[in-house]
Every structure is written in C-alpha cells, then in structure tokens.
Amino acid sequence: MQAYEAERLRPVNEIVAGTRSGGPKRVIDEVEARIADLPGQKFNDLGGILPFEARDAIVNGYSRLAGFSTAQVQ
C-alpha cells in the first residue's frame, strides 16, 4: 500500500490542485476578472477579452493534467 501511495500521491494531488485552478470554470473566472472594469460588464467579442489560444491553453492544460487529452485517451 505504501508503494502505491508513493507512486500515486503526487499525480493525484496535482489533479486536485488543477481542478481548483484550471478547467472550464477557470475560463469563466478569467473572463469575469478581465471585464470587471467594463461599463455594465458587457462585451461583444469574447476573443477580444480572452483569445481562443488562452482559453484553449486553460482547458486543455487541465485535460492533459487529468489524463483526458485526445492523445491520452486514444
């Protein structure tokens, strides 16, 4: 059991930390932070607030960490 814990503890802790700081919810949090100073908090172009590449890096970074990336599940 100790060997299993030694092998799995760090990766599992990284995934748990990733759920707190990554994934789709982080995209929402990032957009909200960036629009906080906009009048009425309205915008017409999400890409102007948080470009696709940044959104993709947030979501797919978590997916890779959790083992859900396309390459990992194929």
mmCIF file of the N, C-alpha and C atoms, coordinates in Angstrom:
data_MODEL
# 
_entry.id   MODEL 
# 
loop_
_atom_site.group_PDB 
_atom_site.id 
_atom_site.type_symbol 
_atom_site.label_atom_id 
_atom_site.label_alt_id 
_atom_site.label_comp_id 
_atom_site.label_asym_id 
_atom_site.label_entity_id 
_atom_site.label_seq_id 
_atom_site.pdbx_PDB_ins_code 
_atom_site.Cartn_x 
_atom_site.Cartn_y 
_atom_site.Cartn_z 
_atom_site.occupancy 
_atom_site.B_iso_or_equiv 
_atom_site.pdbx_formal_charge 
_atom_site.auth_seq_id 
_atom_site.auth_comp_id 
_atom_site.auth_asym_id 
_atom_site.auth_atom_id 
_atom_site.pdbx_PDB_model_num 
ATOM 1   N N  . MET A 1 1  ? 0.825   -1.188 0.000   1.00 0.00 ? 1  MET A N  1 
ATOM 2   C CA . MET A 1 1  ? 0.000   0.000  0.000   1.00 0.00 ? 1  MET A CA 1 
ATOM 3   C C  . MET A 1 1  ? 0.878   1.265  0.000   1.00 0.00 ? 1  MET A C  1 
ATOM 4   N N  . GLN A 1 2  ? 1.974   1.245  0.715   1.00 0.00 ? 2  GLN A N  1 
ATOM 5   C CA . GLN A 1 2  ? 2.854   2.418  0.763   1.00 0.00 ? 2  GLN A CA 1 
ATOM 6   C C  . GLN A 1 2  ? 3.486   2.689  -0.595  1.00 0.00 ? 2  GLN A C  1 
ATOM 7   N N  . ALA A 1 3  ? 3.825   1.639  -1.307  1.00 0.00 ? 3  ALA A N  1 
ATOM 8   C CA . ALA A 1 3  ? 4.403   1.820  -2.640  1.00 0.00 ? 3  ALA A CA 1 
ATOM 9   C C  . ALA A 1 3  ? 3.376   2.452  -3.584  1.00 0.00 ? 3  ALA A C  1 
ATOM 10  N N  . TYR A 1 4  ? 2.142   1.987  -3.493  1.00 0.00 ? 4  TYR A N  1 
ATOM 11  C CA . TYR A 1 4  ? 1.079   2.552  -4.319  1.00 0.00 ? 4  TYR A CA 1 
ATOM 12  C C  . TYR A 1 4  ? 0.871   4.021  -3.977  1.00 0.00 ? 4  TYR A C  1 
ATOM 13  N N  . GLU A 1 5  ? 0.834   4.328  -2.701  1.00 0.00 ? 5  GLU A N  1 
ATOM 14  C CA . GLU A 1 5  ? 0.665   5.723  -2.276  1.00 0.00 ? 5  GLU A CA 1 
ATOM 15  C C  . GLU A 1 5  ? 1.821   6.583  -2.753  1.00 0.00 ? 5  GLU A C  1 
ATOM 16  N N  . ALA A 1 6  ? 3.022   6.073  -2.621  1.00 0.00 ? 6  ALA A N  1 
ATOM 17  C CA . ALA A 1 6  ? 4.196   6.838  -3.053  1.00 0.00 ? 6  ALA A CA 1 
ATOM 18  C C  . ALA A 1 6  ? 4.136   7.130  -4.551  1.00 0.00 ? 6  ALA A C  1 
ATOM 19  N N  . GLU A 1 7  ? 3.601   6.191  -5.324  1.00 0.00 ? 7  GLU A N  1 
ATOM 20  C CA . GLU A 1 7  ? 3.513   6.357  -6.775  1.00 0.00 ? 7  GLU A CA 1 
ATOM 21  C C  . GLU A 1 7  ? 2.384   7.309  -7.169  1.00 0.00 ? 7  GLU A C  1 
ATOM 22  N N  . ARG A 1 8  ? 1.264   7.251  -6.495  1.00 0.00 ? 8  ARG A N  1 
ATOM 23  C CA . ARG A 1 8  ? 0.064   7.968  -6.918  1.00 0.00 ? 8  ARG A CA 1 
ATOM 24  C C  . ARG A 1 8  ? -0.178  9.297  -6.227  1.00 0.00 ? 8  ARG A C  1 
ATOM 25  N N  . LEU A 1 9  ? 0.392   9.520  -5.062  1.00 0.00 ? 9  LEU A N  1 
ATOM 26  C CA . LEU A 1 9  ? 0.063   10.694 -4.266  1.00 0.00 ? 9  LEU A CA 1 
ATOM 27  C C  . LEU A 1 9  ? 0.324   12.006 -5.007  1.00 0.00 ? 9  LEU A C  1 
ATOM 28  N N  . ARG A 1 10 ? 1.524   12.179 -5.548  1.00 0.00 ? 10 ARG A N  1 
ATOM 29  C CA . ARG A 1 10 ? 1.848   13.427 -6.240  1.00 0.00 ? 10 ARG A CA 1 
ATOM 30  C C  . ARG A 1 10 ? 0.956   13.665 -7.458  1.00 0.00 ? 10 ARG A C  1 
ATOM 31  N N  . PRO A 1 11 ? 0.787   12.666 -8.369  1.00 0.00 ? 11 PRO A N  1 
ATOM 32  C CA . PRO A 1 11 ? -0.083  12.919 -9.522  1.00 0.00 ? 11 PRO A CA 1 
ATOM 33  C C  . PRO A 1 11 ? -1.531  13.242 -9.134  1.00 0.00 ? 11 PRO A C  1 
ATOM 34  N N  . VAL A 1 12 ? -2.042  12.568 -8.135  1.00 0.00 ? 12 VAL A N  1 
ATOM 35  C CA . VAL A 1 12 ? -3.414  12.833 -7.709  1.00 0.00 ? 12 VAL A CA 1 
ATOM 36  C C  . VAL A 1 12 ? -3.518  14.229 -7.101  1.00 0.00 ? 12 VAL A C  1 
ATOM 37  N N  . ASN A 1 13 ? -2.547  14.617 -6.301  1.00 0.00 ? 13 ASN A N  1 
ATOM 38  C CA . ASN A 1 13 ? -2.559  15.967 -5.727  1.00 0.00 ? 13 ASN A CA 1 
ATOM 39  C C  . ASN A 1 13 ? -2.494  17.036 -6.810  1.00 0.00 ? 13 ASN A C  1 
ATOM 40  N N  . GLU A 1 14 ? -1.746  16.797 -7.884  1.00 0.00 ? 14 GLU A N  1 
ATOM 41  C CA . GLU A 1 14 ? -1.668  17.746 -8.984  1.00 0.00 ? 14 GLU A CA 1 
ATOM 42  C C  . GLU A 1 14 ? -3.020  17.887 -9.691  1.00 0.00 ? 14 GLU A C  1 
ATOM 43  N N  . ILE A 1 15 ? -3.716  16.768 -9.849  1.00 0.00 ? 15 ILE A N  1 
ATOM 44  C CA . ILE A 1 15 ? -5.035  16.819 -10.476 1.00 0.00 ? 15 ILE A CA 1 
ATOM 45  C C  . ILE A 1 15 ? -6.014  17.580 -9.593  1.00 0.00 ? 15 ILE A C  1 
ATOM 46  N N  . VAL A 1 16 ? -5.991  17.302 -8.304  1.00 0.00 ? 16 VAL A N  1 
ATOM 47  C CA . VAL A 1 16 ? -6.882  18.010 -7.381  1.00 0.00 ? 16 VAL A CA 1 
ATOM 48  C C  . VAL A 1 16 ? -6.592  19.508 -7.422  1.00 0.00 ? 16 VAL A C  1 
ATOM 49  N N  . ALA A 1 17 ? -5.324  19.881 -7.402  1.00 0.00 ? 17 ALA A N  1 
ATOM 50  C CA . ALA A 1 17 ? -4.966  21.301 -7.488  1.00 0.00 ? 17 ALA A CA 1 
ATOM 51  C C  . ALA A 1 17 ? -5.422  21.886 -8.819  1.00 0.00 ? 17 ALA A C  1 
ATOM 52  N N  . GLY A 1 18 ? -5.338  21.100 -9.885  1.00 0.00 ? 18 GLY A N  1 
ATOM 53  C CA . GLY A 1 18 ? -5.774  21.553 -11.204 1.00 0.00 ? 18 GLY A CA 1 
ATOM 54  C C  . GLY A 1 18 ? -7.267  21.810 -11.264 1.00 0.00 ? 18 GLY A C  1 
ATOM 55  N N  . THR A 1 19 ? -8.048  21.037 -10.536 1.00 0.00 ? 19 THR A N  1 
ATOM 56  C CA . THR A 1 19 ? -9.489  21.265 -10.533 1.00 0.00 ? 19 THR A CA 1 
ATOM 57  C C  . THR A 1 19 ? -9.821  22.579 -9.852  1.00 0.00 ? 19 THR A C  1 
ATOM 58  N N  . ARG A 1 20 ? -8.953  23.031 -9.003  1.00 0.00 ? 20 ARG A N  1 
ATOM 59  C CA . ARG A 1 20 ? -9.176  24.293 -8.299  1.00 0.00 ? 20 ARG A CA 1 
ATOM 60  C C  . ARG A 1 20 ? -8.688  25.494 -9.088  1.00 0.00 ? 20 ARG A C  1 
ATOM 61  N N  . SER A 1 21 ? -7.783  25.264 -10.033 1.00 0.00 ? 21 SER A N  1 
ATOM 62  C CA . SER A 1 21 ? -7.213  26.400 -10.756 1.00 0.00 ? 21 SER A CA 1 
ATOM 63  C C  . SER A 1 21 ? -7.320  26.289 -12.266 1.00 0.00 ? 21 SER A C  1 
ATOM 64  N N  . GLY A 1 22 ? -7.912  25.230 -12.779 1.00 0.00 ? 22 GLY A N  1 
ATOM 65  C CA . GLY A 1 22 ? -7.984  25.047 -14.224 1.00 0.00 ? 22 GLY A CA 1 
ATOM 66  C C  . GLY A 1 22 ? -9.364  24.597 -14.657 1.00 0.00 ? 22 GLY A C  1 
ATOM 67  N N  . GLY A 1 23 ? -9.437  24.155 -15.884 1.00 0.00 ? 23 GLY A N  1 
ATOM 68  C CA . GLY A 1 23 ? -10.700 23.678 -16.403 1.00 0.00 ? 23 GLY A CA 1 
ATOM 69  C C  . GLY A 1 23 ? -11.606 24.810 -16.868 1.00 0.00 ? 23 GLY A C  1 
ATOM 70  N N  . PRO A 1 24 ? -12.787 24.446 -17.331 1.00 0.00 ? 24 PRO A N  1 
ATOM 71  C CA . PRO A 1 24 ? -13.719 25.434 -17.877 1.00 0.00 ? 24 PRO A CA 1 
ATOM 72  C C  . PRO A 1 24 ? -14.078 26.547 -16.890 1.00 0.00 ? 24 PRO A C  1 
ATOM 73  N N  . LYS A 1 25 ? -14.189 26.241 -15.622 1.00 0.00 ? 25 LYS A N  1 
ATOM 74  C CA . LYS A 1 25 ? -14.534 27.269 -14.632 1.00 0.00 ? 25 LYS A CA 1 
ATOM 75  C C  . LYS A 1 25 ? -13.469 28.358 -14.598 1.00 0.00 ? 25 LYS A C  1 
ATOM 76  N N  . ARG A 1 26 ? -12.229 27.995 -14.807 1.00 0.00 ? 26 ARG A N  1 
ATOM 77  C CA . ARG A 1 26 ? -11.163 28.999 -14.811 1.00 0.00 ? 26 ARG A CA 1 
ATOM 78  C C  . ARG A 1 26 ? -11.313 29.963 -15.974 1.00 0.00 ? 26 ARG A C  1 
ATOM 79  N N  . VAL A 1 27 ? -11.805 29.484 -17.108 1.00 0.00 ? 27 VAL A N  1 
ATOM 80  C CA . VAL A 1 27 ? -12.056 30.367 -18.246 1.00 0.00 ? 27 VAL A CA 1 
ATOM 81  C C  . VAL A 1 27 ? -13.084 31.422 -17.847 1.00 0.00 ? 27 VAL A C  1 
ATOM 82  N N  . ILE A 1 28 ? -14.158 30.989 -17.213 1.00 0.00 ? 28 ILE A N  1 
ATOM 83  C CA . ILE A 1 28 ? -15.197 31.922 -16.771 1.00 0.00 ? 28 ILE A CA 1 
ATOM 84  C C  . ILE A 1 28 ? -14.614 32.920 -15.778 1.00 0.00 ? 28 ILE A C  1 
ATOM 85  N N  . ASP A 1 29 ? -13.848 32.423 -14.815 1.00 0.00 ? 29 ASP A N  1 
ATOM 86  C CA . ASP A 1 29 ? -13.239 33.312 -13.819 1.00 0.00 ? 29 ASP A CA 1 
ATOM 87  C C  . ASP A 1 29 ? -12.315 34.333 -14.472 1.00 0.00 ? 29 ASP A C  1 
ATOM 88  N N  . GLU A 1 30 ? -11.544 33.888 -15.451 1.00 0.00 ? 30 GLU A N  1 
ATOM 89  C CA . GLU A 1 30 ? -10.605 34.786 -16.135 1.00 0.00 ? 30 GLU A CA 1 
ATOM 90  C C  . GLU A 1 30 ? -11.343 35.860 -16.914 1.00 0.00 ? 30 GLU A C  1 
ATOM 91  N N  . VAL A 1 31 ? -12.403 35.474 -17.613 1.00 0.00 ? 31 VAL A N  1 
ATOM 92  C CA . VAL A 1 31 ? -13.194 36.456 -18.359 1.00 0.00 ? 31 VAL A CA 1 
ATOM 93  C C  . VAL A 1 31 ? -13.827 37.453 -17.394 1.00 0.00 ? 31 VAL A C  1 
ATOM 94  N N  . GLU A 1 32 ? -14.403 36.962 -16.310 1.00 0.00 ? 32 GLU A N  1 
ATOM 95  C CA . GLU A 1 32 ? -15.020 37.858 -15.331 1.00 0.00 ? 32 GLU A CA 1 
ATOM 96  C C  . GLU A 1 32 ? -14.005 38.857 -14.768 1.00 0.00 ? 32 GLU A C  1 
ATOM 97  N N  . ALA A 1 33 ? -12.808 38.392 -14.503 1.00 0.00 ? 33 ALA A N  1 
ATOM 98  C CA . ALA A 1 33 ? -11.775 39.288 -13.976 1.00 0.00 ? 33 ALA A CA 1 
ATOM 99  C C  . ALA A 1 33 ? -11.405 40.362 -15.006 1.00 0.00 ? 33 ALA A C  1 
ATOM 100 N N  . ARG A 1 34 ? -11.359 39.971 -16.265 1.00 0.00 ? 34 ARG A N  1 
ATOM 101 C CA . ARG A 1 34 ? -10.956 40.917 -17.310 1.00 0.00 ? 34 ARG A CA 1 
ATOM 102 C C  . ARG A 1 34 ? -12.037 41.922 -17.671 1.00 0.00 ? 34 ARG A C  1 
ATOM 103 N N  . ILE A 1 35 ? -13.295 41.592 -17.414 1.00 0.00 ? 35 ILE A N  1 
ATOM 104 C CA . ILE A 1 35 ? -14.373 42.531 -17.757 1.00 0.00 ? 35 ILE A CA 1 
ATOM 105 C C  . ILE A 1 35 ? -14.858 43.314 -16.541 1.00 0.00 ? 35 ILE A C  1 
ATOM 106 N N  . ALA A 1 36 ? -14.261 43.102 -15.405 1.00 0.00 ? 36 ALA A N  1 
ATOM 107 C CA . ALA A 1 36 ? -14.732 43.734 -14.165 1.00 0.00 ? 36 ALA A CA 1 
ATOM 108 C C  . ALA A 1 36 ? -14.838 45.253 -14.278 1.00 0.00 ? 36 ALA A C  1 
ATOM 109 N N  . ASP A 1 37 ? -13.968 45.870 -15.057 1.00 0.00 ? 37 ASP A N  1 
ATOM 110 C CA . ASP A 1 37 ? -13.973 47.327 -15.173 1.00 0.00 ? 37 ASP A CA 1 
ATOM 111 C C  . ASP A 1 37 ? -14.780 47.851 -16.368 1.00 0.00 ? 37 ASP A C  1 
ATOM 112 N N  . LEU A 1 38 ? -15.417 46.960 -17.122 1.00 0.00 ? 38 LEU A N  1 
ATOM 113 C CA . LEU A 1 38 ? -16.212 47.406 -18.267 1.00 0.00 ? 38 LEU A CA 1 
ATOM 114 C C  . LEU A 1 38 ? -17.558 47.935 -17.785 1.00 0.00 ? 38 LEU A C  1 
ATOM 115 N N  . PRO A 1 39 ? -18.032 49.000 -18.411 1.00 0.00 ? 39 PRO A N  1 
ATOM 116 C CA . PRO A 1 39 ? -19.349 49.534 -18.036 1.00 0.00 ? 39 PRO A CA 1 
ATOM 117 C C  . PRO A 1 39 ? -20.440 48.470 -18.225 1.00 0.00 ? 39 PRO A C  1 
ATOM 118 N N  . GLY A 1 40 ? -21.157 48.164 -17.175 1.00 0.00 ? 40 GLY A N  1 
ATOM 119 C CA . GLY A 1 40 ? -22.219 47.162 -17.261 1.00 0.00 ? 40 GLY A CA 1 
ATOM 120 C C  . GLY A 1 40 ? -21.710 45.754 -17.477 1.00 0.00 ? 40 GLY A C  1 
ATOM 121 N N  . GLN A 1 41 ? -20.407 45.567 -17.476 1.00 0.00 ? 41 GLN A N  1 
ATOM 122 C CA . GLN A 1 41 ? -19.754 44.283 -17.685 1.00 0.00 ? 41 GLN A CA 1 
ATOM 123 C C  . GLN A 1 41 ? -20.265 43.585 -18.948 1.00 0.00 ? 41 GLN A C  1 
ATOM 124 N N  . LYS A 1 42 ? -20.423 44.365 -20.024 1.00 0.00 ? 42 LYS A N  1 
ATOM 125 C CA . LYS A 1 42 ? -20.886 43.809 -21.289 1.00 0.00 ? 42 LYS A CA 1 
ATOM 126 C C  . LYS A 1 42 ? -19.779 43.886 -22.329 1.00 0.00 ? 42 LYS A C  1 
ATOM 127 N N  . PHE A 1 43 ? -19.760 42.891 -23.203 1.00 0.00 ? 43 PHE A N  1 
ATOM 128 C CA . PHE A 1 43 ? -18.805 42.871 -24.305 1.00 0.00 ? 43 PHE A CA 1 
ATOM 129 C C  . PHE A 1 43 ? -19.426 42.098 -25.456 1.00 0.00 ? 43 PHE A C  1 
ATOM 130 N N  . ASN A 1 44 ? -18.914 42.341 -26.644 1.00 0.00 ? 44 ASN A N  1 
ATOM 131 C CA . ASN A 1 44 ? -19.455 41.691 -27.835 1.00 0.00 ? 44 ASN A CA 1 
ATOM 132 C C  . ASN A 1 44 ? -18.547 40.626 -28.419 1.00 0.00 ? 44 ASN A C  1 
ATOM 133 N N  . ASP A 1 45 ? -17.295 40.617 -28.020 1.00 0.00 ? 45 ASP A N  1 
ATOM 134 C CA . ASP A 1 45 ? -16.329 39.711 -28.640 1.00 0.00 ? 45 ASP A CA 1 
ATOM 135 C C  . ASP A 1 45 ? -15.500 39.030 -27.562 1.00 0.00 ? 45 ASP A C  1 
ATOM 136 N N  . LEU A 1 46 ? -15.806 37.772 -27.287 1.00 0.00 ? 46 LEU A N  1 
ATOM 137 C CA . LEU A 1 46 ? -15.067 37.026 -26.274 1.00 0.00 ? 46 LEU A CA 1 
ATOM 138 C C  . LEU A 1 46 ? -13.585 36.952 -26.622 1.00 0.00 ? 46 LEU A C  1 
ATOM 139 N N  . GLY A 1 47 ? -13.272 36.811 -27.902 1.00 0.00 ? 47 GLY A N  1 
ATOM 140 C CA . GLY A 1 47 ? -11.878 36.740 -28.330 1.00 0.00 ? 47 GLY A CA 1 
ATOM 141 C C  . GLY A 1 47 ? -11.095 37.993 -28.007 1.00 0.00 ? 47 GLY A C  1 
ATOM 142 N N  . GLY A 1 48 ? -11.779 39.125 -27.938 1.00 0.00 ? 48 GLY A N  1 
ATOM 143 C CA . GLY A 1 48 ? -11.114 40.364 -27.561 1.00 0.00 ? 48 GLY A CA 1 
ATOM 144 C C  . GLY A 1 48 ? -10.839 40.448 -26.064 1.00 0.00 ? 48 GLY A C  1 
ATOM 145 N N  . ILE A 1 49 ? -11.565 39.689 -25.293 1.00 0.00 ? 49 ILE A N  1 
ATOM 146 C CA . ILE A 1 49 ? -11.390 39.661 -23.843 1.00 0.00 ? 49 ILE A CA 1 
ATOM 147 C C  . ILE A 1 49 ? -10.376 38.588 -23.454 1.00 0.00 ? 49 ILE A C  1 
ATOM 148 N N  . LEU A 1 50 ? -10.587 37.388 -23.980 1.00 0.00 ? 50 LEU A N  1 
ATOM 149 C CA . LEU A 1 50 ? -9.688  36.261 -23.703 1.00 0.00 ? 50 LEU A CA 1 
ATOM 150 C C  . LEU A 1 50 ? -9.561  35.466 -24.999 1.00 0.00 ? 50 LEU A C  1 
ATOM 151 N N  . PRO A 1 51 ? -8.461  35.644 -25.720 1.00 0.00 ? 51 PRO A N  1 
ATOM 152 C CA . PRO A 1 51 ? -8.302  34.986 -27.019 1.00 0.00 ? 51 PRO A CA 1 
ATOM 153 C C  . PRO A 1 51 ? -8.470  33.460 -26.936 1.00 0.00 ? 51 PRO A C  1 
ATOM 154 N N  . PHE A 1 52 ? -8.882  32.874 -28.046 1.00 0.00 ? 52 PHE A N  1 
ATOM 155 C CA . PHE A 1 52 ? -9.103  31.431 -28.102 1.00 0.00 ? 52 PHE A CA 1 
ATOM 156 C C  . PHE A 1 52 ? -7.889  30.660 -27.605 1.00 0.00 ? 52 PHE A C  1 
ATOM 157 N N  . GLU A 1 53 ? -6.708  31.073 -28.000 1.00 0.00 ? 53 GLU A N  1 
ATOM 158 C CA . GLU A 1 53 ? -5.499  30.351 -27.612 1.00 0.00 ? 53 GLU A CA 1 
ATOM 159 C C  . GLU A 1 53 ? -5.356  30.292 -26.090 1.00 0.00 ? 53 GLU A C  1 
ATOM 160 N N  . ALA A 1 54 ? -5.688  31.375 -25.413 1.00 0.00 ? 54 ALA A N  1 
ATOM 161 C CA . ALA A 1 54 ? -5.609  31.407 -23.952 1.00 0.00 ? 54 ALA A CA 1 
ATOM 162 C C  . ALA A 1 54 ? -6.669  30.498 -23.341 1.00 0.00 ? 54 ALA A C  1 
ATOM 163 N N  . ARG A 1 55 ? -7.880  30.541 -23.891 1.00 0.00 ? 55 ARG A N  1 
ATOM 164 C CA . ARG A 1 55 ? -8.953  29.660 -23.389 1.00 0.00 ? 55 ARG A CA 1 
ATOM 165 C C  . ARG A 1 55 ? -8.588  28.203 -23.607 1.00 0.00 ? 55 ARG A C  1 
ATOM 166 N N  . ASP A 1 56 ? -8.070  27.915 -24.783 1.00 0.00 ? 56 ASP A N  1 
ATOM 167 C CA . ASP A 1 56 ? -7.684  26.550 -25.121 1.00 0.00 ? 56 ASP A CA 1 
ATOM 168 C C  . ASP A 1 56 ? -6.570  26.057 -24.192 1.00 0.00 ? 56 ASP A C  1 
ATOM 169 N N  . ALA A 1 57 ? -5.605  26.902 -23.909 1.00 0.00 ? 57 ALA A N  1 
ATOM 170 C CA . ALA A 1 57 ? -4.499  26.512 -23.021 1.00 0.00 ? 57 ALA A CA 1 
ATOM 171 C C  . ALA A 1 57 ? -5.012  26.204 -21.616 1.00 0.00 ? 57 ALA A C  1 
ATOM 172 N N  . ILE A 1 58 ? -5.962  26.987 -21.137 1.00 0.00 ? 58 ILE A N  1 
ATOM 173 C CA . ILE A 1 58 ? -6.522  26.745 -19.802 1.00 0.00 ? 58 ILE A CA 1 
ATOM 174 C C  . ILE A 1 58 ? -7.246  25.402 -19.772 1.00 0.00 ? 58 ILE A C  1 
ATOM 175 N N  . VAL A 1 59 ? -8.150  25.194 -20.698 1.00 0.00 ? 59 VAL A N  1 
ATOM 176 C CA . VAL A 1 59 ? -8.971  23.980 -20.687 1.00 0.00 ? 59 VAL A CA 1 
ATOM 177 C C  . VAL A 1 59 ? -8.144  22.748 -21.015 1.00 0.00 ? 59 VAL A C  1 
ATOM 178 N N  . ASN A 1 60 ? -7.335  22.827 -22.049 1.00 0.00 ? 60 ASN A N  1 
ATOM 179 C CA . ASN A 1 60 ? -6.572  21.648 -22.444 1.00 0.00 ? 60 ASN A CA 1 
ATOM 180 C C  . ASN A 1 60 ? -5.387  21.380 -21.527 1.00 0.00 ? 60 ASN A C  1 
ATOM 181 N N  . GLY A 1 61 ? -4.888  22.399 -20.871 1.00 0.00 ? 61 GLY A N  1 
ATOM 182 C CA . GLY A 1 61 ? -3.848  22.162 -19.866 1.00 0.00 ? 61 GLY A CA 1 
ATOM 183 C C  . GLY A 1 61 ? -4.382  21.289 -18.750 1.00 0.00 ? 61 GLY A C  1 
ATOM 184 N N  . TYR A 1 62 ? -5.593  21.575 -18.306 1.00 0.00 ? 62 TYR A N  1 
ATOM 185 C CA . TYR A 1 62 ? -6.227  20.744 -17.280 1.00 0.00 ? 62 TYR A CA 1 
ATOM 186 C C  . TYR A 1 62 ? -6.506  19.349 -17.828 1.00 0.00 ? 62 TYR A C  1 
ATOM 187 N N  . SER A 1 63 ? -6.989  19.260 -19.059 1.00 0.00 ? 63 SER A N  1 
ATOM 188 C CA . SER A 1 63 ? -7.291  17.951 -19.646 1.00 0.00 ? 63 SER A CA 1 
ATOM 189 C C  . SER A 1 63 ? -6.046  17.067 -19.700 1.00 0.00 ? 63 SER A C  1 
ATOM 190 N N  . ARG A 1 64 ? -4.929  17.652 -20.090 1.00 0.00 ? 64 ARG A N  1 
ATOM 191 C CA . ARG A 1 64 ? -3.679  16.880 -20.132 1.00 0.00 ? 64 ARG A CA 1 
ATOM 192 C C  . ARG A 1 64 ? -3.278  16.433 -18.740 1.00 0.00 ? 64 ARG A C  1 
ATOM 193 N N  . LEU A 1 65 ? -3.365  17.316 -17.782 1.00 0.00 ? 65 LEU A N  1 
ATOM 194 C CA . LEU A 1 65 ? -3.003  17.001 -16.399 1.00 0.00 ? 65 LEU A CA 1 
ATOM 195 C C  . LEU A 1 65 ? -3.860  15.859 -15.860 1.00 0.00 ? 65 LEU A C  1 
ATOM 196 N N  . ALA A 1 66 ? -5.152  15.894 -16.165 1.00 0.00 ? 66 ALA A N  1 
ATOM 197 C CA . ALA A 1 66 ? -6.076  14.886 -15.646 1.00 0.00 ? 66 ALA A CA 1 
ATOM 198 C C  . ALA A 1 66 ? -6.085  13.607 -16.485 1.00 0.00 ? 66 ALA A C  1 
ATOM 199 N N  . GLY A 1 67 ? -5.371  13.608 -17.620 1.00 0.00 ? 67 GLY A N  1 
ATOM 200 C CA . GLY A 1 67 ? -5.309  12.412 -18.458 1.00 0.00 ? 67 GLY A CA 1 
ATOM 201 C C  . GLY A 1 67 ? -6.454  12.305 -19.443 1.00 0.00 ? 67 GLY A C  1 
ATOM 202 N N  . PHE A 1 68 ? -7.110  13.432 -19.755 1.00 0.00 ? 68 PHE A N  1 
ATOM 203 C CA . PHE A 1 68 ? -8.266  13.430 -20.653 1.00 0.00 ? 68 PHE A CA 1 
ATOM 204 C C  . PHE A 1 68 ? -7.966  13.972 -22.041 1.00 0.00 ? 68 PHE A C  1 
ATOM 205 N N  . SER A 1 69 ? -6.740  14.320 -22.328 1.00 0.00 ? 69 SER A N  1 
ATOM 206 C CA . SER A 1 69 ? -6.454  14.896 -23.650 1.00 0.00 ? 69 SER A CA 1 
ATOM 207 C C  . SER A 1 69 ? -6.726  13.860 -24.733 1.00 0.00 ? 69 SER A C  1 
ATOM 208 N N  . THR A 1 70 ? -6.973  14.327 -25.942 1.00 0.00 ? 70 THR A N  1 
ATOM 209 C CA . THR A 1 70 ? -7.273  13.421 -27.044 1.00 0.00 ? 70 THR A CA 1 
ATOM 210 C C  . THR A 1 70 ? -6.179  12.385 -27.219 1.00 0.00 ? 70 THR A C  1 
ATOM 211 N N  . ALA A 1 71 ? -4.941  12.805 -27.172 1.00 0.00 ? 71 ALA A N  1 
ATOM 212 C CA . ALA A 1 71 ? -3.826  11.871 -27.357 1.00 0.00 ? 71 ALA A CA 1 
ATOM 213 C C  . ALA A 1 71 ? -3.771  10.824 -26.241 1.00 0.00 ? 71 ALA A C  1 
ATOM 214 N N  . GLN A 1 72 ? -4.158  11.216 -25.041 1.00 0.00 ? 72 GLN A N  1 
ATOM 215 C CA . GLN A 1 72 ? -4.082  10.285 -23.910 1.00 0.00 ? 72 GLN A CA 1 
ATOM 216 C C  . GLN A 1 72 ? -5.207  9.268  -23.902 1.00 0.00 ? 72 GLN A C  1 
ATOM 217 N N  . VAL A 1 73 ? -6.346  9.592  -24.465 1.00 0.00 ? 73 VAL A N  1 
ATOM 218 C CA . VAL A 1 73 ? -7.466  8.662  -24.417 1.00 0.00 ? 73 VAL A CA 1 
ATOM 219 C C  . VAL A 1 73 ? -7.603  7.809  -25.668 1.00 0.00 ? 73 VAL A C  1 
ATOM 220 N N  . GLN A 1 74 ? -6.782  8.060  -26.671 1.00 0.00 ? 74 GLN A N  1 
ATOM 221 C CA . GLN A 1 74 ? -6.839  7.244  -27.887 1.00 0.00 ? 74 GLN A CA 1 
ATOM 222 C C  . GLN A 1 74 ? -6.006  6.008  -27.745 1.00 0.00 ? 74 GLN A C  1 
# 
